[in-house]
Amino acid sequence: MAADCVFCSIVAGDIAAEHVLDEPDFVAFLDARPVFKGHTLLVPREHVVTLPDLPARLRDGFLETQQRLARAVVDGLGAQGSFVAVNNVVSQSVAHLHVHVVPRTKGDGLRGFFWPRTKYAEGEAPQYAARLRASLAG
């Protein structure tokens, strides 16, 4: 854990977030400023800064968890697909490895690498997190 890392603080429970997944090696939670509602961030519990820094022992599980989340945004939210992305240093808003899993629908307006952000209405984020958790639970 890094003392000044917001994602480490979320993993530790010191900062509140809408958790979607909580497993021994990884945590996923809703992005507070989603591109589209249901936009989820997957992070390793261990403080790792970039994808090249990810230890080999976590690599397969990290990819497998991304696959599960990509499926969950389709099955749990009714999206047609997903956008899965990692920034390394450039455009990485938090220096803790995180994967964006964004629900996509044809014609949703997302173009290129400009990511417009939206907000959840009062009480809406917990509903999205619950739908994703239910989908992950199968």
C-alpha positions as CSV (number, residue, x, y, z in Angstrom):
1,M,0.0,0.0,0.0
2,A,1.2,3.5,-0.8
3,A,0.1,6.1,1.8
4,D,-0.6,8.8,-0.8
5,C,-2.5,6.6,-3.3
6,V,-6.2,7.2,-3.6
7,F,-6.7,3.6,-5.0
8,C,-4.8,2.1,-2.1
9,S,-7.0,4.0,0.2
10,I,-10.1,2.7,-1.6
11,V,-8.7,-0.9,-1.4
12,A,-8.0,-0.4,2.4
13,G,-11.6,0.9,2.9
14,D,-10.4,4.4,4.0
15,I,-12.1,6.1,1.1
16,A,-15.7,5.0,0.1
17,A,-16.4,3.6,-3.3
18,E,-19.1,1.5,-4.9
19,H,-17.4,-1.9,-5.0
20,V,-18.3,-4.3,-7.8
21,L,-15.7,-7.0,-6.9
22,D,-13.6,-7.7,-3.9
23,E,-11.2,-10.6,-4.2
24,P,-7.9,-11.6,-2.6
25,D,-5.8,-10.0,-5.4
26,F,-8.1,-7.5,-7.1
27,V,-10.8,-4.9,-6.3
28,A,-13.2,-3.3,-8.8
29,F,-15.3,-0.3,-8.2
30,L,-17.4,2.2,-10.1
31,D,-15.5,5.2,-11.5
32,A,-16.7,8.3,-9.7
33,R,-16.7,10.2,-13.0
34,P,-17.9,7.5,-15.5
35,V,-17.7,7.8,-19.3
36,F,-21.0,5.8,-19.2
37,K,-22.9,4.6,-16.1
38,G,-21.4,1.3,-15.0
39,H,-17.8,2.3,-15.9
40,T,-15.7,0.2,-13.6
41,L,-12.1,0.4,-12.5
42,L,-10.2,-2.8,-11.8
43,V,-7.1,-2.5,-9.6
44,P,-4.6,-4.9,-8.0
45,R,-4.7,-4.8,-4.2
46,E,-1.0,-4.6,-4.3
47,H,0.3,-1.1,-5.2
48,V,1.5,-1.5,-8.8
49,V,2.0,1.7,-10.8
50,T,1.9,0.5,-14.5
51,L,1.1,-2.6,-16.5
52,P,4.8,-3.3,-17.1
53,D,5.2,-3.3,-13.3
54,L,2.5,-6.0,-12.7
55,P,4.1,-9.1,-11.2
56,A,3.9,-12.2,-13.3
57,R,2.0,-14.0,-10.5
58,L,-0.9,-11.6,-10.9
59,R,-0.9,-11.3,-14.7
60,D,-3.3,-14.2,-15.6
61,G,-5.7,-13.3,-12.8
62,F,-5.8,-9.7,-13.8
63,L,-6.7,-10.5,-17.4
64,E,-9.3,-13.1,-16.3
65,T,-10.9,-10.6,-14.0
66,Q,-11.0,-8.0,-16.9
67,Q,-12.8,-10.7,-19.0
68,R,-15.4,-11.3,-16.2
69,L,-16.0,-7.5,-15.9
70,A,-16.4,-7.1,-19.6
71,R,-19.0,-9.8,-19.6
72,A,-20.7,-8.3,-16.5
73,V,-21.3,-4.9,-18.2
74,V,-23.1,-6.7,-21.0
75,D,-25.0,-9.2,-19.0
76,G,-25.7,-7.0,-15.9
77,L,-26.3,-3.7,-17.6
78,G,-27.6,-4.6,-21.0
79,A,-24.7,-3.0,-22.9
80,Q,-23.9,-4.3,-26.3
81,G,-20.2,-4.5,-25.7
82,S,-17.4,-2.9,-23.7
83,F,-14.3,-0.8,-24.0
84,V,-11.4,-2.0,-22.0
85,A,-8.3,0.3,-21.6
86,V,-5.2,0.9,-19.5
87,N,-3.1,4.1,-19.5
88,N,0.5,3.8,-18.4
89,V,1.9,7.1,-17.1
90,V,0.6,9.4,-19.8
91,S,-3.1,10.1,-19.1
92,Q,-2.9,7.9,-16.0
93,S,-4.8,10.0,-13.5
94,V,-3.9,7.8,-10.5
95,A,-0.4,6.3,-10.3
96,H,-1.8,2.8,-9.4
97,L,-2.5,0.3,-12.2
98,H,-6.1,0.4,-13.2
99,V,-8.2,-1.0,-16.1
100,H,-11.2,0.9,-17.3
101,V,-14.1,-1.4,-18.3
102,V,-16.7,0.8,-19.9
103,P,-20.1,-0.4,-21.1
104,R,-20.7,0.4,-24.8
105,T,-23.8,0.6,-27.0
106,K,-23.8,1.3,-30.7
107,G,-24.3,5.0,-31.2
108,D,-23.4,6.0,-27.7
109,G,-21.3,8.8,-29.0
110,L,-17.9,7.7,-27.7
111,R,-15.3,8.6,-30.4
112,G,-11.5,8.2,-30.4
113,F,-9.7,8.9,-27.2
114,F,-11.9,11.8,-25.9
115,W,-13.7,10.5,-22.8
116,P,-16.5,12.7,-21.9
117,R,-17.5,12.2,-18.3
118,T,-21.0,12.0,-16.7
119,K,-22.4,11.7,-13.1
120,Y,-24.6,9.4,-11.3
121,A,-27.9,10.7,-10.0
122,E,-28.4,10.5,-6.2
123,G,-28.6,6.9,-5.1
124,E,-28.0,5.6,-8.7
125,A,-24.4,4.3,-8.3
126,P,-25.2,1.6,-5.7
127,Q,-27.9,0.3,-8.1
128,Y,-25.3,-0.1,-10.9
129,A,-22.8,-1.7,-8.6
130,A,-25.4,-4.2,-7.3
131,R,-26.4,-5.1,-10.9
132,L,-22.7,-5.7,-11.8
133,R,-22.1,-7.8,-8.6
134,A,-25.2,-9.9,-9.4
135,S,-23.9,-10.5,-12.9
136,L,-20.5,-11.5,-11.6
137,A,-22.0,-13.9,-9.0
138,G,-23.7,-15.6,-11.9
